[in-house]
Amino acid sequence: MNYKQASLIAFSGLMAFSCVEENVPENESINPPDTYVFERDGASTVYYQGQTDRLNMLSEMKSYLVSGDGGEALSFQKLLDMYSNSNAPFSDQDLNAANTKQLENKTNAAQVEFFKNLMSEAAEVSQDVAANNTAAANGVAGKVERGTTGNFVNVNEKGWEFTQLIEKGLMGAVFYDQIFNTYLTESKIGDGVDNENLEEGENFTAMEHHWDEAFGYWGVPADFPKGDPVLSLEYKRFWANYTDGRDDLLNVSQPLMDAYILGRAAIVDNQHTVKWDQVDVIIDLHELVSAATAVHYINDSMGYLSSGDQGNLLHAMSEAYTFVSALQYSPSKKISQSDINEILNTDLGTDGNFWLVSVESLQNAKDKLTAAYPELKDHEDAL
């Protein structure tokens, strides 16, 4: 064999090897961990304390709103302070100390005044109920009993339950909006974001940290959904709880966790096409959870409307309203904004007045959701 022949054979072998390498899908060259645990030099690179703080702030705000449902007069100023983390409003002193962290400045900007107005109404109605025991009715804000339990909730003149509209509304306007429109975007995980140098005094890059902050707003444990229990009490809240609640029918928990883990591993390996693919999966599955939970509460509303349980109807309607509202924050939402608006302002009662809802209008809302999310169609009555 002469030199030229040997060279051709070697070149052919190299080309064949190169083609094999090029044909290996990027995600198959990544070795992601089984849980959301990432380390560098034996130390964790995962940090999202600010997100955990905000989840804890909303938990305390909800507890305070529930005290208003129980007959206590709420302070509008305290609600504002909890929203902006001002004047040490929390019982958890660690939250008061984290005074650079707040819910207000992370709320979708177009919704801030909406939530402040709700807080103002919540305080005003709670004070009226505490002083006068005012019963709610169509056009009258006040308290309404849920079933025959002796438990009451405060609602506005349209039947909106303040506790649910504020808590679940902020789940969308803060937690989903931050995941979708801040942390999983070009400005936070795109090519211009540093993924080589560690942040000063930290064990993570800027890109790694931003991905972790998105994960933090989901609120699940690092071993989700493999833990026993799947969610311990500290995690059984907000989007973690609703993801788990929809999992039996829709199988969303593991695929969503896998996408978060693979995307983070792709960042470590600088496999950015894989990273962006996982962003698409994450947004789609979070959106599906919200749509499915809206259908769940529409089903509940139909049952309470048929049985004449007005208090539980208004409670379930308030939840349905917020989960439909959350869909608008998805940058690639499957449902049109016009359909969202029609559900909120017509199907859930004329001008959003829950006292005016009907079985037919609830079915219209459900039909719009299952048309936009066909994965729900086979489960629409079981959700």
C-alpha positions as CSV (number, residue, x, y, z in Angstrom):
1,M,0.0,0.0,0.0
2,N,1.5,3.4,-1.0
3,Y,1.4,6.6,1.1
4,K,-1.4,8.0,-1.1
5,Q,-3.6,5.0,-0.6
6,A,-2.9,4.9,3.2
7,S,-3.8,8.6,3.4
8,L,-7.0,8.1,1.6
9,I,-8.1,5.3,3.9
10,A,-7.2,7.3,7.0
11,F,-9.1,10.3,5.6
12,S,-12.1,8.2,4.8
13,G,-12.1,6.7,8.3
14,L,-11.8,10.2,9.9
15,M,-14.7,11.4,7.8
16,A,-16.8,8.4,8.7
17,F,-16.1,9.0,12.4
18,S,-16.9,12.7,12.1
19,C,-20.2,12.0,10.4
20,V,-21.1,9.6,13.3
21,E,-20.2,12.3,15.8
22,E,-22.2,14.9,13.9
23,N,-25.2,12.7,13.8
24,V,-25.4,12.2,17.5
25,P,-28.3,14.3,18.8
26,E,-27.0,17.0,21.2
27,N,-29.3,15.8,24.1
28,E,-27.9,12.3,23.8
29,S,-24.4,13.7,24.5
30,I,-25.6,15.3,27.7
31,N,-25.7,13.2,30.9
32,P,-28.3,15.0,33.1
33,P,-28.6,14.0,36.8
34,D,-31.8,12.3,38.1
35,T,-32.6,15.2,40.4
36,Y,-32.2,18.9,40.2
37,V,-28.8,18.7,41.8
38,F,-25.8,20.4,40.1
39,E,-22.3,20.7,41.6
40,R,-18.9,22.2,40.8
41,D,-15.9,21.1,42.7
42,G,-18.1,19.3,45.1
43,A,-20.3,22.3,46.0
44,S,-23.8,23.1,44.8
45,T,-24.2,25.5,41.9
46,V,-28.0,25.9,42.5
47,Y,-29.3,29.0,44.3
48,Y,-32.8,30.6,44.1
49,Q,-33.4,31.9,47.6
50,G,-35.1,35.0,46.3
51,Q,-37.7,32.9,44.6
52,T,-38.3,30.9,47.7
53,D,-38.6,34.1,49.7
54,R,-41.3,35.4,47.4
55,L,-43.2,32.1,47.6
56,N,-43.1,32.4,51.4
57,M,-44.2,36.0,51.2
58,L,-47.3,35.0,49.3
59,S,-48.0,32.2,51.8
60,E,-48.0,34.7,54.6
61,M,-50.2,37.1,52.6
62,K,-52.7,34.4,52.0
63,S,-52.8,33.5,55.7
64,Y,-53.5,37.1,56.5
65,L,-56.3,37.3,53.9
66,V,-57.8,34.1,55.3
67,S,-58.0,35.8,58.7
68,G,-60.2,38.4,57.0
69,D,-62.4,35.6,55.8
70,G,-62.6,34.5,59.4
71,G,-64.1,37.8,60.5
72,E,-61.0,39.9,61.3
73,A,-60.7,43.4,60.0
74,L,-57.7,43.6,57.6
75,S,-55.4,46.6,57.2
76,F,-54.9,47.8,53.6
77,Q,-51.5,49.3,54.7
78,K,-50.4,45.9,55.9
79,L,-51.4,44.2,52.7
80,L,-49.4,46.9,50.7
81,D,-46.4,46.4,53.1
82,M,-46.6,42.6,52.5
83,Y,-46.7,43.3,48.7
84,S,-43.7,45.6,48.7
85,N,-41.9,44.0,51.8
86,S,-41.9,47.3,53.6
87,N,-42.1,48.1,57.4
88,A,-41.3,44.5,58.5
89,P,-44.8,43.1,57.8
90,F,-44.0,39.4,58.0
91,S,-44.0,37.0,61.0
92,D,-41.0,35.3,59.4
93,Q,-38.1,37.7,60.3
94,D,-36.0,36.2,57.5
95,L,-38.5,37.7,55.0
96,N,-38.3,41.1,56.7
97,A,-34.6,40.9,56.5
98,A,-34.7,40.1,52.8
99,N,-35.8,43.7,52.2
100,T,-34.5,43.7,48.6
101,K,-37.0,41.0,47.7
102,Q,-40.7,41.7,47.1
103,L,-43.7,40.6,45.1
104,E,-44.8,44.0,43.8
105,N,-41.7,44.7,41.6
106,K,-41.9,41.2,40.1
107,T,-45.6,41.5,39.2
108,N,-46.4,41.9,35.5
109,A,-46.4,45.7,35.3
110,A,-49.8,45.9,33.7
111,Q,-51.4,44.1,36.7
112,V,-49.9,45.9,39.7
113,E,-52.8,48.4,40.2
114,F,-55.3,45.6,39.7
115,F,-53.9,43.8,42.7
116,K,-53.5,46.9,44.8
117,N,-57.2,47.7,44.1
118,L,-58.1,44.2,45.2
119,M,-56.2,44.6,48.4
120,S,-57.9,47.9,49.1
121,E,-61.3,46.2,48.5
122,A,-60.4,43.2,50.6
123,A,-59.5,45.4,53.6
124,E,-62.6,47.6,53.2
125,V,-65.0,44.6,52.9
126,S,-63.4,42.8,55.8
127,Q,-63.8,45.9,58.0
128,D,-67.5,46.1,57.0
129,V,-68.0,42.4,57.7
130,A,-66.3,42.7,61.1
131,A,-68.5,45.6,62.1
132,N,-71.8,44.8,60.4
133,N,-71.7,41.1,59.5
134,T,-72.7,42.1,56.0
135,A,-74.0,39.2,53.8
136,A,-72.9,39.1,50.2
137,A,-75.4,39.2,47.4
138,N,-75.4,40.2,43.7
139,G,-74.1,43.7,43.7
140,V,-73.3,43.7,47.4
141,A,-69.9,42.9,48.8
142,G,-69.8,40.9,52.0
143,K,-69.4,37.4,53.4
144,V,-70.8,34.1,52.1
145,E,-70.8,30.7,53.7
146,R,-69.2,27.8,51.8
147,G,-71.8,25.1,52.0
148,T,-73.0,24.4,55.5
149,T,-69.5,24.3,57.0
150,G,-69.6,27.5,59.1
151,N,-66.7,28.7,57.0
152,F,-67.1,32.0,55.3
153,V,-65.2,33.9,52.5
154,N,-65.3,37.6,51.7
155,V,-66.3,38.6,48.2
156,N,-66.8,41.8,46.3
157,E,-70.0,42.8,44.6
158,K,-69.3,40.5,41.6
159,G,-68.7,37.5,43.9
160,W,-64.9,37.5,43.5
161,E,-63.3,35.9,46.5
162,F,-60.4,38.2,47.6
163,T,-58.2,35.5,49.0
164,Q,-58.3,33.5,45.8
165,L,-58.1,36.4,43.4
166,I,-55.0,37.7,45.1
167,E,-53.2,34.5,45.9
168,K,-53.9,32.6,42.6
169,G,-53.7,35.8,40.6
170,L,-50.2,36.5,41.8
171,M,-49.2,32.9,41.0
172,G,-49.8,33.9,37.4
173,A,-48.8,37.5,37.4
174,V,-45.6,36.9,39.4
175,F,-44.5,33.3,39.3
176,Y,-45.6,32.3,35.7
177,D,-44.8,35.7,34.3
178,Q,-41.3,35.7,35.7
179,I,-40.6,32.1,34.5
180,F,-42.0,32.8,31.0
181,N,-41.1,36.4,30.3
182,T,-38.0,37.1,32.4
183,Y,-35.8,34.1,33.2
184,L,-36.4,31.8,30.2
185,T,-35.8,34.6,27.7
186,E,-32.9,35.8,25.5
187,S,-32.0,38.5,28.0
188,K,-31.4,36.0,30.8
189,I,-30.2,32.8,29.1
190,G,-29.3,33.9,25.6
191,D,-26.0,34.1,23.8
192,G,-25.1,37.4,25.4
193,V,-25.3,36.1,29.0
194,D,-22.1,35.0,30.6
195,N,-21.8,31.2,30.9
196,E,-18.1,31.0,31.4
197,N,-17.2,33.1,34.4
198,L,-18.5,32.5,37.9
199,E,-20.5,35.3,39.5
200,E,-18.4,37.2,42.1
201,G,-18.2,35.2,45.3
202,E,-20.5,32.5,43.9
203,N,-20.3,29.0,42.5
204,F,-22.5,29.6,39.4
205,T,-22.5,31.4,36.1
206,A,-25.1,34.1,35.4
207,M,-26.8,31.8,32.9
208,E,-26.9,28.9,35.3
209,H,-28.3,31.1,38.0
210,H,-31.1,32.6,35.8
211,W,-32.3,29.1,34.9
212,D,-32.3,28.1,38.6
213,E,-34.4,31.2,39.3
214,A,-37.0,30.1,36.8
215,F,-37.0,26.6,38.5
216,G,-37.4,28.3,41.9
217,Y,-40.7,29.9,41.0
218,W,-42.1,26.5,40.2
219,G,-41.6,25.6,43.8
220,V,-41.0,21.9,43.7
221,P,-38.3,19.9,45.6
222,A,-35.1,18.8,43.9
223,D,-36.3,15.2,43.7
224,F,-39.8,15.9,42.4
225,P,-41.9,13.9,41.6
226,K,-40.0,10.9,43.1
227,G,-40.2,11.8,46.7
228,D,-42.4,10.0,49.3
229,P,-44.6,11.9,49.7
230,V,-44.3,13.5,46.3
231,L,-44.8,16.9,48.0
232,S,-44.1,17.3,51.7
233,L,-46.2,20.0,53.5
234,E,-43.7,22.8,52.8
235,Y,-43.9,22.2,49.1
236,K,-47.6,21.6,48.8
237,R,-48.6,25.0,47.5
238,F,-48.8,27.1,44.4
239,W,-47.7,25.7,41.0
240,A,-46.0,22.7,42.6
241,N,-49.3,21.6,44.1
242,Y,-51.3,22.1,41.0
243,T,-48.8,20.3,38.8
244,D,-49.0,17.3,41.1
245,G,-52.8,17.6,41.1
246,R,-53.0,17.3,37.4
247,D,-50.4,14.6,37.0
248,D,-52.6,11.5,37.4
249,L,-54.6,12.4,34.2
250,L,-52.1,14.3,32.2
251,N,-48.6,12.9,33.2
252,V,-47.1,16.3,33.4
253,S,-44.8,16.2,36.5
254,Q,-42.0,14.0,35.3
255,P,-41.7,15.5,31.7
256,L,-41.7,19.0,33.2
257,M,-39.0,18.1,35.7
258,D,-37.0,16.3,33.0
259,A,-37.1,19.5,30.9
260,Y,-35.9,21.7,33.8
261,I,-33.0,19.2,34.5
262,L,-32.0,18.6,30.9
263,G,-32.1,22.4,30.2
264,R,-29.8,23.1,33.2
265,A,-27.5,20.3,32.2
266,A,-27.4,21.7,28.6
267,I,-26.3,25.0,30.0
268,V,-23.5,23.3,31.9
269,D,-22.4,21.6,28.6
270,N,-23.0,24.7,26.5
271,Q,-25.5,22.8,24.4
272,H,-27.8,25.8,23.7
273,T,-30.1,24.2,21.1
274,V,-31.1,21.6,23.7
275,K,-31.6,24.4,26.2
276,W,-34.0,26.3,24.0
277,D,-35.9,23.1,23.2
278,Q,-36.5,22.6,26.9
279,V,-37.7,26.1,27.3
280,D,-40.5,25.2,24.7
281,V,-41.4,22.1,26.7
282,I,-41.5,24.0,30.0
283,I,-43.7,26.7,28.8
284,D,-46.1,24.3,27.1
285,L,-46.5,22.1,30.1
286,H,-46.9,24.9,32.6
287,E,-49.5,26.3,30.3
288,L,-51.3,23.0,30.1
289,V,-51.3,22.7,33.9
290,S,-53.0,26.1,34.2
291,A,-55.6,25.3,31.5
292,A,-56.4,21.9,33.1
293,T,-56.8,23.4,36.5
294,A,-59.2,26.0,35.1
295,V,-61.3,23.2,33.6
296,H,-61.1,21.4,37.0
297,Y,-62.6,24.5,38.8
298,I,-65.2,25.0,36.0
299,N,-66.3,21.4,36.6
300,D,-66.6,22.2,40.3
301,S,-68.5,25.4,39.6
302,M,-71.0,23.4,37.5
303,G,-71.6,21.0,40.3
304,Y,-72.1,23.8,42.9
305,L,-74.3,25.8,40.6
306,S,-76.5,22.8,40.1
307,S,-76.7,22.1,43.9
308,G,-77.3,25.7,44.8
309,D,-74.2,26.0,46.9
310,Q,-73.5,29.7,46.3
311,G,-70.5,30.1,48.6
312,N,-68.6,27.2,47.1
313,L,-69.7,28.3,43.7
314,L,-68.1,31.7,44.2
315,H,-65.0,30.1,45.6
316,A,-64.6,27.7,42.6
317,M,-65.4,30.5,40.1
318,S,-62.7,32.7,41.7
319,E,-60.1,29.9,41.2
320,A,-61.3,29.2,37.6
321,Y,-60.9,32.9,36.8
322,T,-57.3,33.1,38.0
323,F,-56.2,30.0,36.2
324,V,-57.7,31.2,32.9
325,S,-56.0,34.6,33.6
326,A,-52.6,32.9,34.1
327,L,-52.7,31.6,30.5
328,Q,-52.2,35.2,29.2
329,Y,-48.6,35.3,30.5
330,S,-47.5,32.4,28.2
331,P,-45.5,33.9,25.3
332,S,-46.6,31.1,23.0
333,K,-50.1,30.5,24.4
334,K,-52.3,28.0,22.5
335,I,-55.5,29.9,23.3
336,S,-56.2,33.3,21.8
337,Q,-56.3,36.4,24.0
338,S,-59.8,37.1,22.7
339,D,-61.0,33.7,23.9
340,I,-59.4,34.4,27.3
341,N,-61.2,37.8,27.5
342,E,-64.5,36.2,26.5
343,I,-64.1,33.5,29.2
344,L,-63.3,36.0,31.9
345,N,-65.8,38.7,30.9
346,T,-68.8,36.7,29.5
347,D,-68.6,33.0,30.1
348,L,-67.8,33.4,33.8
349,G,-70.6,35.8,34.1
350,T,-71.5,39.0,32.3
351,D,-68.8,41.6,33.0
352,G,-67.1,39.0,35.1
353,N,-70.1,38.9,37.5
354,F,-70.0,35.4,39.0
355,W,-73.6,35.8,40.3
356,L,-74.8,35.8,36.7
357,V,-73.1,32.6,35.5
358,S,-75.1,29.7,34.0
359,V,-74.3,26.0,33.3
360,E,-74.4,26.9,29.6
361,S,-71.9,29.8,29.9
362,L,-69.6,27.5,32.0
363,Q,-69.8,24.9,29.3
364,N,-68.8,27.6,26.7
365,A,-65.7,28.4,28.8
366,K,-64.8,24.7,29.0
367,D,-65.3,24.2,25.3
368,K,-62.9,27.0,24.5
369,L,-60.3,25.6,26.8
370,T,-60.5,22.0,25.5
371,A,-60.5,23.2,21.9
372,A,-57.2,25.1,22.5
373,Y,-55.7,22.3,24.5
374,P,-56.9,19.0,22.9
375,E,-54.9,17.0,25.5
376,L,-57.7,17.9,27.9
377,K,-60.6,16.7,25.8
378,D,-60.5,13.1,26.9
379,H,-60.4,14.1,30.5
380,E,-62.6,17.2,30.5
381,D,-65.2,15.8,32.8
382,A,-62.8,14.0,35.1
383,L,-60.4,16.9,35.8
